[in-house]
Amino acid sequence: MKPLPLPLAATASTAVLLAACGSPTASAPEPPPGDTVTVQAANGEVEVAVTDEGIWALDVYTALNLAAVGAAPDHAARIHDGQGAREEIAAAAGAEIVGGHDPEAVADAAPSLIVGLDHPEHRSLLGLLEAIAPVVLIDEGTEVDELMEVIGAVTGRSAEAAEVADRFGAEASALAARIEEAGRTGRTVSVLQEYPPVFYAYDGGTQFAALLERVGLERPEAQSARSEWGFTEVSEERLEDHRADVVIALVDDVYGEGRSVLDNPMLDTSGAVTAEAEFSGWYNGDVLSAWWVLHDLQAVLIDGEATAGLADTPALWAETGGR
C-alpha cells in the first residue's frame, strides 16, 4: 500500500490497541506536589507537573525537541520507518526507542508526562494515555519559537529552550539578509511532491511555511491557505496553478515510489529556480526540520549547491545546538 506523505501515517493497529485495552476507567493521577504549569496544547489546556525526567515521547520528532533542551525522554515511539538517523540522535541523548504505540507499555513505564505531535493516531489513544499521565500534543505546524516555549515550560528548561529558539532566530535573520542582498526577497516558493499517480501541494499548515515567510519569501496563491495537515491533493492538470519563482520538489528516500514532480511536463518550471529536497527533512514538526529548511534555502538560493540528504542529519543536528 502506498504510504501517504505524512510522517505519522495512522496505522490499522490503533483499532486493535483500543479494542485490547478498552476504555480508561480512571482519570490521570494527580500531579505530585511541586511546580505546575498550564500550557495551551493542541488537545486543550493541560496542567502538568514540571519535569525533565520520566517523559514518554509519542514520536521521535518530539524526542528530538526534548533532547534539544537537555530533557530527552526515557522512551520514544517508532511510528514511521526510515528515521534511523533521528532515532540514533534520540538514543544517544538517552531515549529508548520502542516500537509503535502500546498503551500497556506506556502504563508499565509509568511516565510523569507524555508529549507528542498532534496526529489522529495519538488522538485516538488520548483517553487511554490521559489515564496514565498528563498528555501534551503539539501541532505539527508550530513554529520554533512557540514549540520551544511549550517544551521549555513543561520541562522546566525555559532558558535552554529560549537559547535554541534564539539560535534559530539569529540564523533565520541572517539568511533573510542574504536573500535580500541576493535580490530574492519576495520570490514565490512552491513546494510539491509526487507519489504516482497522486500529487501533493504543501501549504500554510506546515512548519516550513512560516519559515519561508520569515526569511522574506512568499507562497503562490494556490498554496497560501492553511490546511489541517499542511498539504492538499491536486490533480495533474492543476499543477500549472503551482508555478512559482522557486519550485521545491520533495522526494522521499524512504519510500521509493515517490519521484520528483520536476520531471512532470504538466509543471512549467521555465525561468524558475528548481531543486529537490528530502521529504523527511522538510515535513516534520521538530527543530531539526527547521534547520534543514534553512540549510536547503541557503544552498538553493545563495550558494547554488545541493540540498541536504539523510546522511547529513547528524551535521544538521549539531547546527541546532541540540544537547
Secondary structure as UniProt FT lines:
FT   TURN            7..8
FT   HELIX           13..21
FT   STRAND          36..41
FT   TURN            42..43
FT   STRAND          44..49
FT   STRAND          55..57
FT   HELIX           60..67
FT   TURN            68..70
FT   STRAND          75..78
FT   TURN            81..82
FT   HELIX           84..93
FT   STRAND          96..99
FT   HELIX           103..109
FT   STRAND          113..117
FT   HELIX           120..124
FT   HELIX           126..130
FT   TURN            131..132
FT   STRAND          135..138
FT   TURN            140..141
FT   HELIX           144..155
FT   HELIX           158..181
FT   TURN            182..183
FT   TURN            185..186
FT   STRAND          188..195
FT   TURN            196..197
FT   STRAND          198..202
FT   TURN            204..205
FT   HELIX           207..214
FT   TURN            215..216
FT   HELIX           221..223
FT   STRAND          231..234
FT   HELIX           236..242
FT   STRAND          246..251
FT   TURN            256..257
FT   HELIX           261..263
FT   TURN            265..266
FT   TURN            270..271
FT   STRAND          273..278
FT   HELIX           279..282
FT   HELIX           287..297
FT   HELIX           298..303
FT   HELIX           310..312
FT   HELIX           313..320
//
